[in-house]
Amino acid sequence: MCFACGDEQANGLHLRVFAAEGVAVTAQFEVAAAHQGAPGLIHGGLLTLAFDEVMGSLQWMMRIPAVTGRLETDFLRPIPLGRTVHFAARCRGVHGRKLYHCAEGRLDGPDGEPVARASALFVEVRLDHFAKHGRAEEVQAVLDNPGDHRTLRAFEVNP
Ligand SMILES: CCCCCCCC(=O)SCCNC(=O)CCNC(=O)[C@H](O)C(C)(C)COP(=O)(O)OP(=O)(O)OC[C@H]1O[C@@H](n2cnc3c(N)ncnc32)[C@H](O)[C@@H]1OP(=O)(O)O
């Protein structure tokens, strides 16, 4: 039940991620009232969360389990509630266990005004990273129904 992409999260971001050309994805995020920071504006931390999720999705395409080691966001323009942020993210390169990603967000359309940029270092981990560090009941739920999790993370191509 991921806060960024899970349907069951009432106030979550409900992000949908799509495969793009090359090692790249796109996604959209409708900024709801629950995502407010300053009056009428998105909370910057939630925008960073969206970048984390979108760039993190690249690992499913690359089939490399990885976690966020470092994430930097440039907030270029204020983003009002009720608008949609369109994201595009891609892998810039891989060095050993380190995956270097970058992303940008544009307002109301893929060619809209650029409102934010981010770059991140993800670090490849063994799958037992999640089993070892996660709370037992959630880990067990995934182990009991691995197919559900895989389906959730499948990409829609040319929807
Ligand atoms: C679809 C799914 C979407 C998911 C999106 C959300 C993803 C997330 O938010 S994951 C949750 C947040 N992240 C975490 O919890 C990670 C917590 N941190 C860790 O577990 C560890 O620090 C971990 C795994 C990143 C690295 O630890 P470890 O495996 O011991 O590797 P370590 O040897 O320290 O580092 C490996 C390399 O990465 C580099 N590195 C690690 N962290 C950083 C960092 N913060 N900045 C720069 N470089 C770093 C190291 O310098 C090293 O480089 P080199 O190979 O050149 O020596």
Backbone and ligand atoms as CSV (ligand in chain L), in Angstrom:
chain,resi,resn,atom,element,x,y,z
A,1,MET,N,N,0.839,-1.190,0.000
A,1,MET,CA,C,0.000,0.000,0.000
A,1,MET,C,C,0.890,1.262,0.000
A,2,CYS,N,N,1.519,1.495,-1.117
A,2,CYS,CA,C,2.478,2.598,-1.236
A,2,CYS,C,C,1.740,3.944,-1.186
A,3,PHE,N,N,2.265,4.898,-0.433
A,3,PHE,CA,C,1.605,6.197,-0.316
A,3,PHE,C,C,1.604,6.948,-1.658
A,4,ALA,N,N,2.630,6.723,-2.451
A,4,ALA,CA,C,2.715,7.457,-3.721
A,4,ALA,C,C,1.837,6.844,-4.812
A,5,CYS,N,N,1.756,5.495,-4.878
A,5,CYS,CA,C,1.028,4.886,-6.008
A,5,CYS,C,C,-0.170,4.037,-5.588
A,6,GLY,N,N,-0.350,3.769,-4.292
A,6,GLY,CA,C,-1.406,2.847,-3.870
A,6,GLY,C,C,-2.806,3.448,-4.001
A,7,ASP,N,N,-3.715,2.689,-4.610
A,7,ASP,CA,C,-5.097,3.154,-4.753
A,7,ASP,C,C,-5.791,3.260,-3.401
A,8,GLU,N,N,-5.384,2.418,-2.443
A,8,GLU,CA,C,-6.080,2.364,-1.146
A,8,GLU,C,C,-5.737,3.553,-0.256
A,9,GLN,N,N,-4.725,4.325,-0.616
A,9,GLN,CA,C,-4.317,5.466,0.213
A,9,GLN,C,C,-5.221,6.650,-0.117
A,10,ALA,N,N,-6.169,6.953,0.796
A,10,ALA,CA,C,-7.177,7.980,0.501
A,10,ALA,C,C,-6.526,9.309,0.089
A,11,ASN,N,N,-5.485,9.716,0.805
A,11,ASN,CA,C,-4.853,11.005,0.512
A,11,ASN,C,C,-3.531,10.866,-0.231
A,12,GLY,N,N,-3.255,9.676,-0.745
A,12,GLY,CA,C,-1.991,9.430,-1.433
A,12,GLY,C,C,-1.916,10.185,-2.762
A,13,LEU,N,N,-0.800,10.010,-3.454
A,13,LEU,CA,C,-0.603,10.744,-4.706
A,13,LEU,C,C,-1.265,10.036,-5.892
A,14,HIS,N,N,-1.555,8.753,-5.745
A,14,HIS,CA,C,-2.213,7.980,-6.819
A,14,HIS,C,C,-1.478,8.128,-8.154
A,15,LEU,N,N,-0.165,8.066,-8.069
A,15,LEU,CA,C,0.661,8.224,-9.268
A,15,LEU,C,C,0.512,7.033,-10.203
A,16,ARG,N,N,0.409,7.304,-11.495
A,16,ARG,CA,C,0.406,6.262,-12.522
A,16,ARG,C,C,1.651,6.466,-13.365
A,17,VAL,N,N,2.425,5.400,-13.513
A,17,VAL,CA,C,3.687,5.513,-14.235
A,17,VAL,C,C,3.613,4.699,-15.519
A,18,PHE,N,N,4.126,5.284,-16.596
A,18,PHE,CA,C,4.068,4.635,-17.911
A,18,PHE,C,C,5.475,4.522,-18.499
A,19,ALA,N,N,5.696,3.421,-19.224
A,19,ALA,CA,C,6.977,3.256,-19.904
A,19,ALA,C,C,7.080,4.281,-21.025
A,20,ALA,N,N,8.297,4.800,-21.221
A,20,ALA,CA,C,8.540,5.752,-22.311
A,20,ALA,C,C,9.667,5.203,-23.187
A,21,GLU,N,N,10.162,6.023,-24.116
A,21,GLU,CA,C,11.259,5.606,-24.998
A,21,GLU,C,C,12.529,5.386,-24.201
A,22,GLY,N,N,13.266,4.292,-24.454
A,22,GLY,CA,C,14.523,4.045,-23.762
A,22,GLY,C,C,14.273,3.673,-22.309
A,23,VAL,N,N,15.274,3.909,-21.468
A,23,VAL,CA,C,15.121,3.611,-20.031
A,23,VAL,C,C,14.526,4.867,-19.403
A,24,ALA,N,N,13.232,5.015,-19.592
A,24,ALA,CA,C,12.550,6.254,-19.206
A,24,ALA,C,C,11.089,5.961,-18.907
A,25,VAL,N,N,10.513,6.804,-18.063
A,25,VAL,CA,C,9.089,6.667,-17.716
A,25,VAL,C,C,8.452,8.057,-17.690
A,26,THR,N,N,7.126,8.062,-17.776
A,26,THR,CA,C,6.376,9.294,-17.559
A,26,THR,C,C,5.322,9.010,-16.489
A,27,ALA,N,N,4.810,10.074,-15.861
A,27,ALA,CA,C,3.793,9.901,-14.827
A,27,ALA,C,C,3.036,11.208,-14.651
A,28,GLN,N,N,1.873,11.092,-14.024
A,28,GLN,CA,C,1.067,12.286,-13.745
A,28,GLN,C,C,0.619,12.266,-12.304
A,29,PHE,N,N,0.444,13.453,-11.740
A,29,PHE,CA,C,0.036,13.582,-10.349
A,29,PHE,C,C,-0.903,14.785,-10.257
A,30,GLU,N,N,-2.152,14.510,-9.894
A,30,GLU,CA,C,-3.123,15.598,-9.694
A,30,GLU,C,C,-2.993,16.103,-8.271
A,31,VAL,N,N,-2.713,17.369,-8.119
A,31,VAL,CA,C,-2.440,17.927,-6.791
A,31,VAL,C,C,-3.771,18.221,-6.088
A,32,ALA,N,N,-4.075,17.428,-5.063
A,32,ALA,CA,C,-5.350,17.543,-4.345
A,32,ALA,C,C,-5.200,18.470,-3.140
A,33,ALA,N,N,-6.345,18.830,-2.551
A,33,ALA,CA,C,-6.329,19.700,-1.371
A,33,ALA,C,C,-5.524,19.076,-0.234
A,34,ALA,N,N,-5.544,17.736,-0.151
A,34,ALA,CA,C,-4.813,17.028,0.920
A,34,ALA,C,C,-3.297,17.171,0.775
A,35,HIS,N,N,-2.844,17.690,-0.375
A,35,HIS,CA,C,-1.399,17.792,-0.617
A,35,HIS,C,C,-0.863,19.199,-0.365
A,36,GLN,N,N,-1.644,19.982,0.339
A,36,GLN,CA,C,-1.291,21.393,0.578
A,36,GLN,C,C,-0.134,21.562,1.570
A,37,GLY,N,N,0.716,22.542,1.288
A,37,GLY,CA,C,1.730,23.004,2.232
A,37,GLY,C,C,1.337,24.414,2.637
A,38,ALA,N,N,1.887,25.429,1.942
A,38,ALA,CA,C,1.420,26.810,2.115
A,38,ALA,C,C,-0.002,26.894,1.531
A,39,PRO,N,N,-0.780,27.898,1.964
A,39,PRO,CA,C,-2.170,27.963,1.507
A,39,PRO,C,C,-2.292,27.930,-0.012
A,40,GLY,N,N,-3.045,26.932,-0.505
A,40,GLY,CA,C,-3.304,26.844,-1.939
A,40,GLY,C,C,-2.187,26.279,-2.771
A,41,LEU,N,N,-1.098,25.882,-2.122
A,41,LEU,CA,C,0.073,25.392,-2.870
A,41,LEU,C,C,0.465,23.988,-2.414
A,42,ILE,N,N,1.095,23.263,-3.306
A,42,ILE,CA,C,1.575,21.924,-2.978
A,42,ILE,C,C,2.639,21.983,-1.882
A,43,HIS,N,N,2.689,20.964,-1.049
A,43,HIS,CA,C,3.778,20.817,-0.083
A,43,HIS,C,C,5.011,20.306,-0.837
A,44,GLY,N,N,6.124,20.988,-0.636
A,44,GLY,CA,C,7.339,20.619,-1.376
A,44,GLY,C,C,7.796,19.197,-1.098
A,45,GLY,N,N,7.591,18.726,0.112
A,45,GLY,CA,C,8.013,17.363,0.442
A,45,GLY,C,C,7.238,16.328,-0.357
A,46,LEU,N,N,5.974,16.626,-0.642
A,46,LEU,CA,C,5.187,15.677,-1.432
A,46,LEU,C,C,5.623,15.667,-2.895
A,47,LEU,N,N,6.086,16.816,-3.365
A,47,LEU,CA,C,6.617,16.839,-4.725
A,47,LEU,C,C,7.886,15.979,-4.791
A,48,THR,N,N,8.702,16.074,-3.760
A,48,THR,CA,C,9.910,15.249,-3.705
A,48,THR,C,C,9.538,13.765,-3.630
A,49,LEU,N,N,8.491,13.474,-2.871
A,49,LEU,CA,C,7.989,12.092,-2.818
A,49,LEU,C,C,7.609,11.602,-4.219
A,50,ALA,N,N,6.907,12.463,-4.966
A,50,ALA,CA,C,6.510,12.063,-6.318
A,50,ALA,C,C,7.746,11.771,-7.175
A,51,PHE,N,N,8.764,12.616,-7.070
A,51,PHE,CA,C,9.991,12.364,-7.835
A,51,PHE,C,C,10.631,11.035,-7.412
A,52,ASP,N,N,10.628,10.768,-6.111
A,52,ASP,CA,C,11.212,9.527,-5.600
A,52,ASP,C,C,10.509,8.324,-6.234
A,53,GLU,N,N,9.196,8.381,-6.252
A,53,GLU,CA,C,8.414,7.273,-6.805
A,53,GLU,C,C,8.653,7.114,-8.306
A,54,VAL,N,N,8.621,8.237,-9.015
A,54,VAL,CA,C,8.741,8.151,-10.479
A,54,VAL,C,C,10.133,7.632,-10.856
A,55,MET,N,N,11.172,8.190,-10.243
A,55,MET,CA,C,12.521,7.712,-10.564
A,55,MET,C,C,12.716,6.285,-10.053
A,56,GLY,N,N,12.113,5.976,-8.888
A,56,GLY,CA,C,12.212,4.617,-8.344
A,56,GLY,C,C,11.569,3.588,-9.259
A,57,SER,N,N,10.603,4.013,-10.035
A,57,SER,CA,C,9.930,3.084,-10.951
A,57,SER,C,C,10.871,2.580,-12.047
A,58,LEU,N,N,11.935,3.342,-12.332
A,58,LEU,CA,C,12.858,2.919,-13.382
A,58,LEU,C,C,13.489,1.566,-13.066
A,59,GLN,N,N,13.625,1.284,-11.767
A,59,GLN,CA,C,14.274,0.018,-11.407
A,59,GLN,C,C,13.441,-1.195,-11.840
A,60,TRP,N,N,12.117,-1.016,-11.912
A,60,TRP,CA,C,11.272,-2.129,-12.361
A,60,TRP,C,C,11.521,-2.404,-13.833
A,61,MET,N,N,11.738,-1.342,-14.589
A,61,MET,CA,C,12.055,-1.494,-16.002
A,61,MET,C,C,13.447,-2.113,-16.169
A,62,MET,N,N,14.377,-1.707,-15.300
A,62,MET,CA,C,15.752,-2.179,-15.414
A,62,MET,C,C,15.950,-3.549,-14.749
A,63,ARG,N,N,14.933,-3.957,-13.978
A,63,ARG,CA,C,15.000,-5.227,-13.227
A,63,ARG,C,C,16.197,-5.250,-12.280
A,64,ILE,N,N,16.406,-4.098,-11.613
A,64,ILE,CA,C,17.475,-4.004,-10.616
A,64,ILE,C,C,16.841,-3.510,-9.314
A,65,PRO,N,N,16.732,-4.331,-8.279
A,65,PRO,CA,C,16.183,-3.844,-7.014
A,65,PRO,C,C,17.112,-2.792,-6.413
A,66,ALA,N,N,16.556,-1.643,-6.083
A,66,ALA,CA,C,17.401,-0.541,-5.601
A,66,ALA,C,C,16.598,0.342,-4.662
A,67,VAL,N,N,17.306,1.068,-3.807
A,67,VAL,CA,C,16.658,2.023,-2.900
A,67,VAL,C,C,17.275,3.406,-3.097
A,68,THR,N,N,16.550,4.408,-2.706
A,68,THR,CA,C,17.025,5.778,-2.842
A,68,THR,C,C,18.171,6.018,-1.851
A,69,GLY,N,N,19.330,6.421,-2.373
A,69,GLY,CA,C,20.436,6.793,-1.489
A,69,GLY,C,C,20.488,8.303,-1.313
A,70,ARG,N,N,20.208,9.018,-2.388
A,70,ARG,CA,C,20.295,10.480,-2.369
A,70,ARG,C,C,19.294,11.030,-3.367
A,71,LEU,N,N,18.634,12.114,-2.967
A,71,LEU,CA,C,17.600,12.688,-3.848
A,71,LEU,C,C,17.609,14.196,-3.672
A,72,GLU,N,N,17.728,14.916,-4.788
A,72,GLU,CA,C,17.801,16.375,-4.731
A,72,GLU,C,C,16.706,16.955,-5.622
A,73,THR,N,N,15.957,17.921,-5.086
A,73,THR,CA,C,14.871,18.533,-5.855
A,73,THR,C,C,15.127,20.018,-6.038
A,74,ASP,N,N,14.940,20.515,-7.253
A,74,ASP,CA,C,14.940,21.957,-7.519
A,74,ASP,C,C,13.492,22.381,-7.715
A,75,PHE,N,N,13.019,23.272,-6.873
A,75,PHE,CA,C,11.650,23.782,-6.971
A,75,PHE,C,C,11.696,25.064,-7.803
A,76,LEU,N,N,11.222,24.982,-9.036
A,76,LEU,CA,C,11.389,26.110,-9.956
A,76,LEU,C,C,10.250,27.118,-9.877
A,77,ARG,N,N,9.030,26.614,-9.721
A,77,ARG,CA,C,7.847,27.471,-9.677
A,77,ARG,C,C,6.870,26.946,-8.627
A,78,PRO,N,N,6.096,27.823,-7.958
A,78,PRO,CA,C,5.064,27.325,-7.039
A,78,PRO,C,C,3.995,26.552,-7.819
A,79,ILE,N,N,3.457,25.512,-7.209
A,79,ILE,CA,C,2.450,24.681,-7.896
A,79,ILE,C,C,1.135,24.757,-7.130
A,80,PRO,N,N,0.101,25.388,-7.732
A,80,PRO,CA,C,-1.185,25.506,-7.038
A,80,PRO,C,C,-1.916,24.166,-6.928
A,81,LEU,N,N,-2.745,24.041,-5.908
A,81,LEU,CA,C,-3.630,22.882,-5.788
A,81,LEU,C,C,-4.545,22.841,-7.009
A,82,GLY,N,N,-5.003,21.639,-7.357
A,82,GLY,CA,C,-5.947,21.494,-8.462
A,82,GLY,C,C,-5.295,21.387,-9.824
A,83,ARG,N,N,-3.989,21.506,-9.880
A,83,ARG,CA,C,-3.293,21.382,-11.166
A,83,ARG,C,C,-2.691,19.978,-11.276
A,84,THR,N,N,-2.198,19.654,-12.459
A,84,THR,CA,C,-1.590,18.333,-12.670
A,84,THR,C,C,-0.121,18.512,-13.030
A,85,VAL,N,N,0.721,17.735,-12.348
A,85,VAL,CA,C,2.147,17.758,-12.684
A,85,VAL,C,C,2.451,16.535,-13.550
A,86,HIS,N,N,3.072,16.797,-14.694
A,86,HIS,CA,C,3.477,15.718,-15.605
A,86,HIS,C,C,4.980,15.490,-15.444
A,87,PHE,N,N,5.339,14.258,-15.150
A,87,PHE,CA,C,6.740,13.928,-14.893
A,87,PHE,C,C,7.332,13.134,-16.057
A,88,ALA,N,N,8.612,13.359,-16.286
A,88,ALA,CA,C,9.387,12.513,-17.202
A,88,ALA,C,C,10.687,12.198,-16.485
A,89,ALA,N,N,11.041,10.916,-16.403
A,89,ALA,CA,C,12.259,10.515,-15.691
A,89,ALA,C,C,13.043,9.532,-16.554
A,90,ARG,N,N,14.359,9.580,-16.402
A,90,ARG,CA,C,15.172,8.626,-17.169
A,90,ARG,C,C,16.426,8.263,-16.379
A,91,CYS,N,N,17.008,7.136,-16.759
A,91,CYS,CA,C,18.277,6.724,-16.161
A,91,CYS,C,C,19.393,7.367,-16.966
A,92,ARG,N,N,20.286,8.082,-16.246
A,92,ARG,CA,C,21.410,8.748,-16.928
A,92,ARG,C,C,22.602,7.819,-17.053
A,93,GLY,N,N,22.686,6.833,-16.124
A,93,GLY,CA,C,23.824,5.932,-16.180
A,93,GLY,C,C,23.877,5.007,-14.987
A,94,VAL,N,N,24.692,3.979,-15.118
A,94,VAL,CA,C,24.858,2.984,-14.053
A,94,VAL,C,C,26.353,2.795,-13.842
A,95,HIS,N,N,26.770,2.805,-12.564
A,95,HIS,CA,C,28.179,2.544,-12.258
A,95,HIS,C,C,28.217,1.602,-11.073
A,96,GLY,N,N,28.605,0.367,-11.315
A,96,GLY,CA,C,28.562,-0.629,-10.236
A,96,GLY,C,C,27.137,-0.765,-9.717
A,97,ARG,N,N,26.961,-0.596,-8.408
A,97,ARG,CA,C,25.615,-0.700,-7.810
A,97,ARG,C,C,24.871,0.629,-7.876
A,98,LYS,N,N,25.476,1.654,-8.408
A,98,LYS,CA,C,24.868,2.990,-8.366
A,98,LYS,C,C,24.120,3.310,-9.662
A,99,LEU,N,N,22.860,3.703,-9.491
A,99,LEU,CA,C,22.011,4.082,-10.628
A,99,LEU,C,C,21.766,5.585,-10.530
A,100,TYR,N,N,22.077,6.302,-11.594
A,100,TYR,CA,C,21.904,7.760,-11.599
A,100,TYR,C,C,20.689,8.116,-12.451
A,101,HIS,N,N,19.722,8.750,-11.825
A,101,HIS,CA,C,18.481,9.105,-12.517
A,101,HIS,C,C,18.259,10.616,-12.474
A,102,CYS,N,N,17.451,11.104,-13.423
A,102,CYS,CA,C,17.025,12.500,-13.377
A,102,CYS,C,C,15.577,12.582,-13.837
A,103,ALA,N,N,14.926,13.673,-13.477
A,103,ALA,CA,C,13.505,13.816,-13.803
A,103,ALA,C,C,13.140,15.282,-13.839
A,104,GLU,N,N,12.054,15.573,-14.537
A,104,GLU,CA,C,11.516,16.928,-14.471
A,104,GLU,C,C,10.001,16.861,-14.380
A,105,GLY,N,N,9.406,17.933,-13.837
A,105,GLY,CA,C,7.960,18.032,-13.741
A,105,GLY,C,C,7.489,19.269,-14.477
A,106,ARG,N,N,6.405,19.109,-15.257
A,106,ARG,CA,C,5.843,20.238,-16.007
A,106,ARG,C,C,4.368,20.374,-15.665
A,107,LEU,N,N,3.884,21.597,-15.743
A,107,LEU,CA,C,2.525,21.883,-15.298
A,107,LEU,C,C,1.500,21.620,-16.401
A,108,ASP,N,N,0.508,20.797,-16.063
A,108,ASP,CA,C,-0.715,20.592,-16.868
A,108,ASP,C,C,-0.522,19.912,-18.219
A,109,GLY,N,N,0.680,19.501,-18.535
A,109,GLY,CA,C,0.873,18.779,-19.797
A,109,GLY,C,C,2.341,18.441,-19.966
A,110,PRO,N,N,2.665,17.443,-20.804
A,110,PRO,CA,C,4.060,17.049,-20.995
A,110,PRO,C,C,4.914,18.167,-21.569
A,111,ASP,N,N,4.297,19.143,-22.239
A,111,ASP,CA,C,5.052,20.277,-22.791
A,111,ASP,C,C,4.780,21.565,-22.028
A,112,GLY,N,N,4.172,21.424,-20.834
A,112,GLY,CA,C,3.830,22.600,-20.038
A,112,GLY,C,C,5.058,23.266,-19.423
A,113,GLU,N,N,4.780,24.293,-18.639
A,113,GLU,CA,C,5.867,25.047,-17.997
A,113,GLU,C,C,6.652,24.145,-17.032
A,114,PRO,N,N,7.996,24.148,-17.116
A,114,PRO,CA,C,8.772,23.362,-16.148
A,114,PRO,C,C,8.616,23.952,-14.740
A,115,VAL,N,N,8.250,23.102,-13.771
A,115,VAL,CA,C,8.031,23.592,-12.412
A,115,VAL,C,C,9.001,22.987,-11.400
A,116,ALA,N,N,9.637,21.885,-11.758
A,116,ALA,CA,C,10.580,21.267,-10.814
A,116,ALA,C,C,11.488,20.289,-11.555
A,117,ARG,N,N,12.663,20.085,-10.961
A,117,ARG,CA,C,13.607,19.103,-11.499
A,117,ARG,C,C,14.176,18.307,-10.335
A,118,ALA,N,N,14.614,17.103,-10.609
A,118,ALA,CA,C,15.219,16.309,-9.540
A,118,ALA,C,C,16.288,15.395,-10.109
A,119,SER,N,N,17.229,15.034,-9.256
A,119,SER,CA,C,18.193,14.008,-9.631
A,119,SER,C,C,18.384,13.101,-8.429
A,120,ALA,N,N,18.723,11.871,-8.680
A,120,ALA,CA,C,18.806,10.912,-7.583
A,120,ALA,C,C,19.860,9.858,-7.848
A,121,LEU,N,N,20.395,9.354,-6.748
A,121,LEU,CA,C,21.247,8.169,-6.780
A,121,LEU,C,C,20.475,7.048,-6.102
A,122,PHE,N,N,20.213,5.999,-6.843
A,122,PHE,CA,C,19.638,4.792,-6.253
A,122,PHE,C,C,20.765,3.774,-6.121
A,123,VAL,N,N,20.709,2.973,-5.075
A,123,VAL,CA,C,21.758,1.979,-4.841
A,123,VAL,C,C,21.135,0.581,-4.923
A,124,GLU,N,N,21.741,-0.243,-5.761
A,124,GLU,CA,C,21.238,-1.612,-5.913
A,124,GLU,C,C,21.395,-2.367,-4.592
A,125,VAL,N,N,20.347,-3.109,-4.253
A,125,VAL,CA,C,20.392,-3.936,-3.028
A,125,VAL,C,C,19.977,-5.361,-3.388
A,126,ARG,N,N,20.334,-6.292,-2.524
A,126,ARG,CA,C,19.806,-7.652,-2.672
A,126,ARG,C,C,18.351,-7.651,-2.215
A,127,LEU,N,N,17.576,-8.593,-2.741
A,127,LEU,CA,C,16.156,-8.615,-2.387
A,127,LEU,C,C,15.944,-8.792,-0.891
A,128,ASP,N,N,16.905,-9.446,-0.217
A,128,ASP,CA,C,16.694,-9.648,1.222
A,128,ASP,C,C,16.814,-8.345,2.024
A,129,HIS,N,N,17.236,-7.243,1.367
A,129,HIS,CA,C,17.221,-5.925,2.022
A,129,HIS,C,C,15.809,-5.640,2.564
A,130,PHE,N,N,14.795,-5.938,1.737
A,130,PHE,CA,C,13.411,-5.604,2.108
A,130,PHE,C,C,12.899,-6.569,3.178
A,131,ALA,N,N,13.210,-7.848,3.005
A,131,ALA,CA,C,12.757,-8.834,3.986
A,131,ALA,C,C,13.432,-8.600,5.340
A,132,LYS,N,N,14.696,-8.165,5.296
A,132,LYS,CA,C,15.469,-7.987,6.532
A,132,LYS,C,C,15.028,-6.737,7.308
A,133,HIS,N,N,14.707,-5.666,6.579
A,133,HIS,CA,C,14.459,-4.386,7.254
A,133,HIS,C,C,12.980,-4.032,7.391
A,134,GLY,N,N,12.113,-4.625,6.563
A,134,GLY,CA,C,10.693,-4.261,6.608
A,134,GLY,C,C,9.979,-4.902,7.786
A,135,ARG,N,N,8.843,-4.296,8.190
A,135,ARG,CA,C,8.056,-4.880,9.275
A,135,ARG,C,C,7.496,-6.225,8.815
A,136,ALA,N,N,7.507,-7.190,9.722
A,136,ALA,CA,C,7.253,-8.584,9.343
A,136,ALA,C,C,5.901,-8.783,8.658
A,137,GLU,N,N,4.829,-8.138,9.163
A,137,GLU,CA,C,3.515,-8.467,8.586
A,137,GLU,C,C,3.379,-8.026,7.128
A,138,GLU,N,N,3.942,-6.844,6.799
A,138,GLU,CA,C,3.843,-6.387,5.410
A,138,GLU,C,C,4.723,-7.235,4.489
A,139,VAL,N,N,5.905,-7.620,4.996
A,139,VAL,CA,C,6.794,-8.469,4.196
A,139,VAL,C,C,6.112,-9.813,3.934
A,140,GLN,N,N,5.495,-10.373,4.960
A,140,GLN,CA,C,4.835,-11.667,4.809
A,140,GLN,C,C,3.682,-11.585,3.810
A,141,ALA,N,N,2.945,-10.461,3.849
A,141,ALA,CA,C,1.813,-10.298,2.926
A,141,ALA,C,C,2.286,-10.347,1.472
A,142,VAL,N,N,3.433,-9.732,1.199
A,142,VAL,CA,C,3.977,-9.773,-0.169
A,142,VAL,C,C,4.445,-11.183,-0.508
A,143,LEU,N,N,5.103,-11.855,0.452
A,143,LEU,CA,C,5.579,-13.215,0.195
A,143,LEU,C,C,4.402,-14.161,-0.044
A,144,ASP,N,N,3.275,-13.892,0.640
A,144,ASP,CA,C,2.094,-14.750,0.474
A,144,ASP,C,C,1.445,-14.559,-0.900
A,145,ASN,N,N,1.525,-13.345,-1.432
A,145,ASN,CA,C,0.887,-13.042,-2.730
A,145,ASN,C,C,1.842,-12.280,-3.640
A,146,PRO,N,N,2.958,-12.892,-4.029
A,146,PRO,CA,C,3.941,-12.152,-4.844
A,146,PRO,C,C,3.369,-11.701,-6.179
A,147,GLY,N,N,2.432,-12.450,-6.721
A,147,GLY,CA,C,1.845,-12.099,-8.019
A,147,GLY,C,C,1.136,-10.763,-7.949
A,148,ASP,N,N,0.430,-10.485,-6.838
A,148,ASP,CA,C,-0.291,-9.213,-6.687
A,148,ASP,C,C,0.681,-8.051,-6.811
A,149,HIS,N,N,1.825,-8.175,-6.140
A,149,HIS,CA,C,2.793,-7.094,-6.127
A,149,HIS,C,C,3.374,-6.871,-7.516
A,150,ARG,N,N,3.675,-7.979,-8.201
A,150,ARG,CA,C,4.240,-7.849,-9.554
A,150,ARG,C,C,3.245,-7.163,-10.483
A,151,THR,N,N,1.952,-7.526,-10.346
A,151,THR,CA,C,0.938,-6.918,-11.210
A,151,THR,C,C,0.835,-5.432,-10.948
A,152,LEU,N,N,0.894,-5.054,-9.653
A,152,LEU,CA,C,0.824,-3.641,-9.297
A,152,LEU,C,C,1.939,-2.844,-9.945
A,153,ARG,N,N,3.115,-3.469,-10.085
A,153,ARG,CA,C,4.263,-2.750,-10.608
A,153,ARG,C,C,4.435,-2.921,-12.120
A,154,ALA,N,N,3.483,-3.592,-12.773
A,154,ALA,CA,C,3.601,-3.749,-14.225
A,154,ALA,C,C,3.411,-2.389,-14.887
A,155,PHE,N,N,4.082,-2.170,-16.015
A,155,PHE,CA,C,3.933,-0.903,-16.733
A,155,PHE,C,C,2.848,-1.005,-17.775
A,156,GLU,N,N,2.086,0.047,-17.924
A,156,GLU,CA,C,1.203,0.129,-19.076
A,156,GLU,C,C,2.026,0.731,-20.205
A,157,VAL,N,N,2.035,0.048,-21.338
A,157,VAL,CA,C,2.769,0.553,-22.494
A,157,VAL,C,C,1.753,1.002,-23.536
A,158,ASN,N,N,1.918,2.192,-24.051
A,158,ASN,CA,C,0.976,2.771,-25.015
A,158,ASN,C,C,-0.477,2.615,-24.576
A,159,PRO,N,N,-0.846,3.165,-23.385
A,159,PRO,CA,C,-2.207,2.956,-22.886
A,159,PRO,C,C,-3.236,3.601,-23.808
L,1,LIG,C1,C,8.533,1.219,-7.515
L,1,LIG,C2,C,9.169,1.512,-6.243
L,1,LIG,C3,C,9.311,2.972,-6.034
L,1,LIG,C4,C,10.088,3.150,-4.831
L,1,LIG,C5,C,10.427,4.567,-4.666
L,1,LIG,C6,C,10.825,4.787,-3.285
L,1,LIG,C7,C,12.215,4.309,-3.056
L,1,LIG,C8,C,12.576,4.642,-1.684
L,1,LIG,O1,O,12.146,5.650,-1.158
L,1,LIG,S1,S,13.597,3.541,-0.865
L,1,LIG,C9,C,13.480,4.143,0.812
L,1,LIG,C10,C,14.479,5.200,1.155
L,1,LIG,N1,N,15.824,4.712,1.094
L,1,LIG,C11,C,16.308,3.899,2.066
L,1,LIG,O2,O,15.650,3.488,2.996
L,1,LIG,C12,C,17.740,3.509,1.910
L,1,LIG,C13,C,18.423,3.477,3.274
L,1,LIG,N2,N,19.880,3.334,3.084
L,1,LIG,C14,C,20.439,2.111,2.964
L,1,LIG,O3,O,19.776,1.066,3.113
L,1,LIG,C15,C,21.910,2.052,2.661
L,1,LIG,O4,O,22.526,3.265,3.015
L,1,LIG,C16,C,22.169,1.784,1.139
L,1,LIG,C17,C,21.556,0.440,0.718
L,1,LIG,C18,C,21.587,2.923,0.264
L,1,LIG,C19,C,23.672,1.782,0.867
L,1,LIG,O5,O,24.274,0.933,1.834
L,1,LIG,P1,P,25.271,-0.246,1.415
L,1,LIG,O6,O,24.517,-1.326,0.716
L,1,LIG,O7,O,26.046,-0.614,2.628
L,1,LIG,O8,O,26.185,0.378,0.307
L,1,LIG,P2,P,27.424,1.395,0.450
L,1,LIG,O9,O,28.670,0.589,0.276
L,1,LIG,O10,O,27.301,2.284,1.638
L,1,LIG,O11,O,27.165,2.306,-0.842
L,1,LIG,C20,C,27.254,1.745,-2.158
L,1,LIG,C21,C,27.748,2.868,-3.054
L,1,LIG,O12,O,26.742,3.907,-3.058
L,1,LIG,C22,C,27.300,5.143,-2.569
L,1,LIG,N3,N,26.306,5.808,-1.747
L,1,LIG,C23,C,25.474,5.262,-0.831
L,1,LIG,N4,N,24.707,6.198,-0.273
L,1,LIG,C24,C,25.062,7.373,-0.851
L,1,LIG,C25,C,24.636,8.733,-0.705
L,1,LIG,N5,N,23.665,9.064,0.155
L,1,LIG,N6,N,25.225,9.685,-1.460
L,1,LIG,C26,C,26.196,9.358,-2.345
L,1,LIG,N7,N,26.645,8.083,-2.536
L,1,LIG,C27,C,26.088,7.121,-1.795
L,1,LIG,C28,C,28.527,4.720,-1.761
L,1,LIG,O13,O,29.484,5.758,-1.705
L,1,LIG,C29,C,29.018,3.514,-2.545
L,1,LIG,O14,O,29.708,3.973,-3.682
L,1,LIG,P3,P,30.987,3.139,-4.271
L,1,LIG,O15,O,30.420,1.832,-4.754
L,1,LIG,O16,O,31.517,3.985,-5.373
L,1,LIG,O17,O,31.921,2.958,-3.122
